[in-house]
Structures are given as C-alpha cells and as structure tokens.
Amino acid sequence: MICAAMLIPRNILHGPVRPGCCAVVLAMLAAPPAMAADFYVSPKGNDSWTGLRPIPMRGRDGPFATLERALTAARESRPPNRIFIRDGTYYLPHPITLGPQDSNLTIAGYENERPVLSGGVPVTGWARGPRGVWAADMPAVREGKLDFRLLRVGDDWATLARYPDFDPANPYKGGWSFVARGLKAEGAFGRGVGAIHNAGDWIEWTVDVPADGAYRLWFRYAALNKPYGADDMAGRFTMRVDRDEPVTLRNLPDTGSWDNFQWSHVATLRLTRGRHVLRWTNVGGGGINFDAFALCNDPGWTPDRLAQNPPAPDKRVVVVQAESFSTARAREMQVDEAASSGFTDRFAFREGDIHQYRRPTDAEIHIFPSWGWVSTILHVTTIDYENRVVTVEKNSNASQEIRPGNRYFVANVVEELDRPGEWCLDRAAGRVLYIPRDEGFAAGPVVAAVLDRLIEIAGEPAPGRWVEGITISGLEFRDTSYSRTIGVYEPADAAIWLSGARNCTIENNRFINVGGYAVHMRRGSTGNQIIGNEIGRNGQGGVILRGRNADQPTENVIAGNWIHHGGRVYKHVAGIYCTTASGTRIAHNLIEHMPRYGVSLKSYSRDAASHNNVVEYNEILFTNLETSDSGAIETLGRDKQNSGNVIQYNRILDVVGLTSNARGEIVSPYMTWGIYLDDYSSGTVVRGNIVARHTWGGVCVHGGRENVIDNNVFVDGSVHQVRYQVRDDFCRDNRFVRNIIVWRAEGADLFRATGAWSEQVLRESDRNLFWFAGGRGALPERRITPLGTFAQWQAGGYDRRSIIADPEFAAPERDDYRLRPSSPALRMGFARIPVEKIGLRGYERSWKQ
C-alpha cells in the first residue's frame, strides 16, 4: 500500500504522518503547492495533473506532459524548485525562456534517465518514389511557414545532396571543386600600384559608401624615401571626394623598405551614403607603393593585415584595392596584375563543376573563400553557363573575396540527389527527398531541425534582473538549426543561451547534432559553470563567450567537457571561443577533431579584450583539420595590452592545417602552431605545455611583447619549431627559457623569424634543451636561427647556457613525454609536468564516457 504522504513534495512533510492526515495531504496535492516542490514531466504525463508524482497513479494524477506546464507550476511555487524529466524525446514547439523569476530552479533528468529535448519536427508519411528516392510531403514548407537546413535520420545527420559528393574515406581533402580564373581582375592584397612619384599623378576609384558619417581613411603602403631626404610623405598627397576640396594626407612615415607594407590612418573624410568618386593626387612629389585603402566609420577600428577584422556593431568598413582604380593619369605608374577577382558575390567555375539545375536559386555554395581561414554558405541568384559565372546574394555570408583555387561544393539541388544517405528540401514542392541507406529508416526518428535554440536564460546584469542559480543537468539536447546568414568569423548559434546569468550550472548533459554551439554566454554573464558535458558532432563549436569589455562574460568556469567533431557546418569555430571574455577558467577539457581552434581568446581592441583567462590541463587533439594560419590554442592581442592570460599544462597533439592553392590543389599539413600568440598578443604566460606534431612551430609570437614561454616540451615541427613574426618595434622583451625542443624533420629550422629581427625581440632565450633526432642529436650545420647557425645564434648572446642532449622521454612512440629520472633536462631545472592532471581524468566532475 502506498500512503499519499510518501508522495508529498520536499519541504511539506516535516514529521511523522499522523492518523487522519492523508485526506489533508490529498487536498494539498490537488492544488499547486505554495512552497518549494519537485515537479515531474513524462511522455506518459498529463498537463491537467499536479506534476508532483514521477509516475501516473491510476489515471488520476501523475507527472506533467510538457516542460512548459512544469515551469508554470514551478513559478507558482516558492523557490527553490526542481523539475525532473523522465526518459523520452520532447519536441519543443518554441524555446524555453527562463527569467529572473526562475532563479534557483533545477531542470534535470530523472535519476539515471537521460531525456532528450529536441528543437526539431518529426518527418513522417514517407513514400518510395523512382530511383530509390523517398519523399515526405510538408505543406508548411511550401507555404513558407517552415524551413530547415538539417535533417537527422536515426542518430546522425543525413548529407545534404551535393556535388562533388562527400568522400567518407577522405572527408577533409576530398569532394571539392575549385574556383576558376576568368573574372575581370578587381584587385587583391599583395598587388598594387607603384612608381606614382611624380607631382601631378592622380588615381580615381568609384566607391559605394554604406551610410552617412565620418570615415577614417587608412592607407596600406610601403615606402623607402629616407635615402632621398624624406622619411615621411605627410603633406605630399591629397584625397578628394567628388568635387569637394582635397584633404591633405598625414602620417605616412617610411616603412623601411618598398616591400614592407603597413596600415596608417592618414585622414578623416565626411561621406554620405551612396556612390562617390575618390581621387588621390600626388601634389608634392615622392613615391609610395600603394596596396589598398580602407574607409571605416568606427573611430576605434584599426585594420589587421588584410582589414578583415570587424568594426563595432552597426559600423561599416569599405576596403578598396589600389589596382582596382577606374581611371588614372600617372605617366610612370606600374600596376600589378591582380591575383584574384576581388569579388565577394560572384566567381568563375570550371567546365563541368556546376551542372544544369532547374531551379538554380535553390543551390547553396559551401566555400572556403579568400585565404581559407573561414567557411561560409553562399546563396545562388544566377548561374551564367555561357560565361561560367555564379552570382550569389550580397549578404554577410558574402563578405570575403573569392579567389581562384578556393575550394567549394554545390548543395541542396534535387539534381545532385544521387547517393544513399543524401537528402534535399524541395521548397517549391514542399517535399523532403531522401535516399536511405536502410529502407527501415521510415520507422523513425527522422527529424527536421527547426528551432535555433532550446533554452534561453534571459536576464540583465543589473540588480533584480539577473537570472541566478539555474541548474540544468542530465539532459540531451538535439536538433537545433543554424543561421542562414552569419558573421563568418563568429558564427554563434547555440542550444543554450545565457544572458545576464549569474552562478548558473550546465552539467552532465549531452549536446549532439545541434546546429551551432552547445552554450553561448553574453551580456555580463558571470560565475557560471559549464562542467562535465559531452558536446559532439555539432554544426559549430562547443562553448562561445561574446561581448565587449562593458558587457562581456567574466569569471566563468568551463571544465571537464568532452568536445569533439565540431564545425560540421561552419568552420571558423573553437571548442571554447572567448570573443571576448575575461577571468575564464578553461580546464580539464578533452577537445578533439576540430576544423580550427581548440581554444581561442580574442582581443580586438582596448574596449573588446580577453584578459586574465587561464587555459590549463586540457587535452587538445587533431585541430586545424580544415583551416590554416591558426593554432590549437590561439590568442589575439590587437589591444596591445598585457593580457594576463595563462596557458599552462595542456597536452596538444596533431595540429594539422589545410588550405588550397591557386591551382586548385589541397595543401596539408600547412601553417599551424600548437600555441599561437597572434597579432600583438602580449603579457601571456605559456608554461608546462606538451606540444607534438605541428608545422610552423610549437609556439609562435606574432608581434607581441613580454610573453614568457617557460618549461614546455615542443616535439616535431615539420617546418620549424618556434616562430617569431616581427611586425614592428612593438615586438620586444619576450622570454624563452627552460624548454625542451626535439625534432626529426630534415630541413626544419629551430627558430624562424620573419620581419626585421632585432635584439629587442628576446630579452632572454636560455637554459633550453635541444635535440635533433633526425641527426642523432647534433644540430644541423646550416641556418636554423634568425642569426644563422646555432653557433652564430649563441655568439649573438642567446642560449649560451642551453644544452644539446637527449631529453630521455619515457615513451615518445606512445606520446608519453614524461622525463626519466636521469634526464639532463631535470638537472637544468626543468620542472616535472603533472600529466596525470591533464584532460578528463584529472577532474572529478568530468564527463564520464
């Protein structure tokens, strides 16, 4: 016999049940409790019941049927309340929003069950058609009421019909077409105009300005006029807008060579929205090599090398290549042949690469444009088969120049539906088409991903407006979609959003087949914990934190998560991406098989910086599988401030790198670092890391200062082991001490430097251990350092107390880089790296497979 008192929620029963109390208790159960309670949700439930029982009781009472009903009940009770969800799949009609009134609520899977919250719509009513193609009618698609871009069949996504076909045996290097040459050249970085040194020379460009405002004018140029008595071209050139008065250009100092290009802010122009003619004139004589100019109405924006960094929200950048001028009069001017089309909204294709399609506007172009650092999805508007040119929508996806050799495939056209496992959405007919691998698929589940998120914790960082103490645990999240248009450097869809959230916990959940990230934090969210989750096979990355200094996430913990096989839709993503965030602890995660970063910490400017983050005890495997110029752990330091970031005790293996060249050839491995201190990253501590199998260095210092690289193990760089990219005299006072470097590749360098090397770059490089395993330890007798041979490097004052010796790793063939007790590195003062704490095993709250 079950007494009703056994089912009383916690905080109601305070003592033994006395005779006669059951009638009172039953009356209490019939109404919403006024005190804290546990509520239950089950596929067998009923929203007219009390929700206070985990199982139905003779059809009269039991759990709720929906999470929405349980939330209503919890809001009518005194917190803290808990909602336990029983096993099953719950298709949410809309995202769940938790506000300040829901603070201290727990939503969890019941006991050892793991219920699924899905943002999808089941697809049913399948019928077999010709050629093995099955179809399901979805009238809401035809009526424009429903749209989706992902289809789950069973436990994984079907492949969107494409050409060339996906190659499962060669998933990264196979299945590509390549942009052809053929469009009229419109300019590219690295190409420009020169010999424009005569007074009276002028060049005009036609420029489309997106909005009214004051635009800072930036020039990218190179000059060496000091030998001719002029070390600054300020005052010698003007820029005129239409028929306005010319504006004198300032701040054009020598760059040290005719090939050393740099950006300089030279003027501010008042511009109105619309098309304008800009004329540059040489009024004083003297030359520059002129690569490009940029106009930006964000006063805080400074262009990176290729002016690809975004300005502040709602601000605009216009980049114009010098060689794309409309007309000019300069009698000795030399014009480089452009390396690419310069177009972002069209490209040429090779014969046979794009087939005849009945509805070309259904087609999507999945492409790695420009340098191949990002991927994007372009939406076709026209296909000119006679001239072999594709034109696409002008939207944020089409923000990067498309160059010959960029790799791409065409997707979502019925004509390319030809292989088992492929699907296509025929929007005009309102039908889903699919070629199954197993004809039993129709029994389900087949799910169209519809919602862009599942739970939004929505508060504001202000008194009384925070959402606090929310716990979400023991659930599985599936079937969210991704945005049709994005910022290509920061796609940021997510299953769970935290805005103005404080001290919330997301723990022991699974995020599988979601179209974006698992978790997105913003709007000052602080003190939150993302702990012990599995995040895998998703469209973007693991956890993303976004904002500027005034509203960025701070003091959050992301630990013990297994993040794997991300970036299946968009590629410029990270396992954990701080863009921007400060005070974050990123620890004990296992991050593997990512198209770009394992962890990235971005600082774009002084008001958008990632500082005082700690990245420690993570295991990061197989990163940069689809992009290049990147690192397994990457930082960006465009604020030029000491970051206080610490990168320590991480194990990083197989940093690969991949790109395509102008001939349409895949190049891999290519241009990666284990730890990449990019774009002036400064004041960063890199300590106790193990990095093995990379290309251009276990670590790279790109223009920064006062970085400390201490007590690391760097193994097997295929091109060089450590890289210093010197951009200007900001790069100084870095320290490289007590590190172990071992490599075996013939022809690989020890230290490589680009730019103008000077003794100020390194304050200290000493007490390191070097071992060239490819030459039985002896270092190559050739140029392997910025100063030449290793002996010349030592003569320059570096590494005079360093040694050449076998470090005596425990078992390097098994990637066990612990040191034997007899290792000479220990006698030099190398500190033992606590490898037993690295990864999931080193943290008691980690995800358990």
Stockholm file with secondary structure:
# STOCKHOLM 1.0

chainA/1-849         MICAAMLIPRNILHGPVRPGCCAVVLAMLAAPPAMAADFYVSPKGNDSWTGLRPIPMRGRDGPFATLERALTAARESRPPNRIFIRDGTYYLPHPITLGPQDSNLTIAGYENERPVLSGGVPVTGWARGPRGVWAADMPAVREGKLDFRLLRVGDDWATLARYPDFDPANPYKGGWSFVARGLKAEGAFGRGVGAIHNAGDWIEWTVDVPADGAYRLWFRYAALNKPYGADDMAGRFTMRVDRDEPVTLRNLPDTGSWDNFQWSHVATLRLTRGRHVLRWTNVGGGGINFDAFALCNDPGWTPDRLAQNPPAPDKRVVVVQAESFSTARAREMQVDEAASSGFTDRFAFREGDIHQYRRPTDAEIHIFPSWGWVSTILHVTTIDYENRVVTVEKNSNASQEIRPGNRYFVANVVEELDRPGEWCLDRAAGRVLYIPRDEGFAAGPVVAAVLDRLIEIAGEPAPGRWVEGITISGLEFRDTSYSRTIGVYEPADAAIWLSGARNCTIENNRFINVGGYAVHMRRGSTGNQIIGNEIGRNGQGGVILRGRNADQPTENVIAGNWIHHGGRVYKHVAGIYCTTASGTRIAHNLIEHMPRYGVSLKSYSRDAASHNNVVEYNEILFTNLETSDSGAIETLGRDKQNSGNVIQYNRILDVVGLTSNARGEIVSPYMTWGIYLDDYSSGTVVRGNIVARHTWGGVCVHGGRENVIDNNVFVDGSVHQVRYQVRDDFCRDNRFVRNIIVWRAEGADLFRATGAWSEQVLRESDRNLFWFAGGRGALPERRITPLGTFAQWQAGGYDRRSIIADPEFAAPERDDYRLRPSSPALRMGFARIPVEKIGLRGYERSWKQ
#=GR chainA/1-849 SS CCCGGGGCCTTTCCSCCCTTHHHHHHHHHTSCCSSCCEEEECTTCCTTSCSCSSSCBTTTBCCBSCHHHHHHHHHTSCSSCEEEECSSEEECSSCEEECGGGTTCEEEECTTCCCEEECEEECCCCEECGGGCEEEECHHHHTTSCCCSCEEETTEECEECEESCCCTTSTTTSSCEECBSCSCCCCCTTCCEECCCSTTCEEEEEEEECSSEEEEEEEEEEECCGGGTCSBCTTSEEEEETTSCCEECCCCBCCSEEEEEEEEEEEEEEECSEEEEEEEEESSCCCCEEEEEEEESCTTCCCCTTSCSCCSTTCCEEEEEGGGCSEEECTTCEECCCSSCCCSSEEECCTTSSCCCSSGGGCEEEECCTTSSCCEEEEEEEEETTTTEEEECCSGGGCSCCCTTCEEEEESCGGGCCSTTEEEEETTTTEEEECCSSGGGGGSCEEEECCSCSEEEECCSSTTTCEECCEEESCEEECCCCCSSCCTTCCCCEEEEEESEESCEEESCEEESCSSEEEEEETTCBSCEEESCEEESCSSCSEEEECCTTTCCBSCEEESCEEESCCSSCCSCEEEEEESCBSCEEESCEEESCSSEEEEECCCBTTBCCCSCEEESCEEEEECSSCCSEEEEEEECTTCSBCCCEEESCEEEEECCCEECTTSCEECSCSEEEEEEETTCBSCEEESCEEEEESSCSEEEESCCSCEEESCEEEEESSEEEEEECCSTTCCCEEEESCEEEECCTTCEEEEEESCCCTTSEEEEESCEEEEGGGTBCCCSSCCBTTBSHHHHHHTTSSTTCEECCCCEEEGGGTEEEECTTCHHHHTTCCCCCGGGSSGGGCTTSCCC
#=GC SS_cons         CCCGGGGCCTTTCCSCCCTTHHHHHHHHHTSCCSSCCEEEECTTCCTTSCSCSSSCBTTTBCCBSCHHHHHHHHHTSCSSCEEEECSSEEECSSCEEECGGGTTCEEEECTTCCCEEECEEECCCCEECGGGCEEEECHHHHTTSCCCSCEEETTEECEECEESCCCTTSTTTSSCEECBSCSCCCCCTTCCEECCCSTTCEEEEEEEECSSEEEEEEEEEEECCGGGTCSBCTTSEEEEETTSCCEECCCCBCCSEEEEEEEEEEEEEEECSEEEEEEEEESSCCCCEEEEEEEESCTTCCCCTTSCSCCSTTCCEEEEEGGGCSEEECTTCEECCCSSCCCSSEEECCTTSSCCCSSGGGCEEEECCTTSSCCEEEEEEEEETTTTEEEECCSGGGCSCCCTTCEEEEESCGGGCCSTTEEEEETTTTEEEECCSSGGGGGSCEEEECCSCSEEEECCSSTTTCEECCEEESCEEECCCCCSSCCTTCCCCEEEEEESEESCEEESCEEESCSSEEEEEETTCBSCEEESCEEESCSSCSEEEECCTTTCCBSCEEESCEEESCCSSCCSCEEEEEESCBSCEEESCEEESCSSEEEEECCCBTTBCCCSCEEESCEEEEECSSCCSEEEEEEECTTCSBCCCEEESCEEEEECCCEECTTSCEECSCSEEEEEEETTCBSCEEESCEEEEESSCSEEEESCCSCEEESCEEEEESSEEEEEECCSTTCCCEEEESCEEEECCTTCEEEEEESCCCTTSEEEEESCEEEEGGGTBCCCSSCCBTTBSHHHHHHTTSSTTCEECCCCEEEGGGTEEEECTTCHHHHTTCCCCCGGGSSGGGCTTSCCC
//
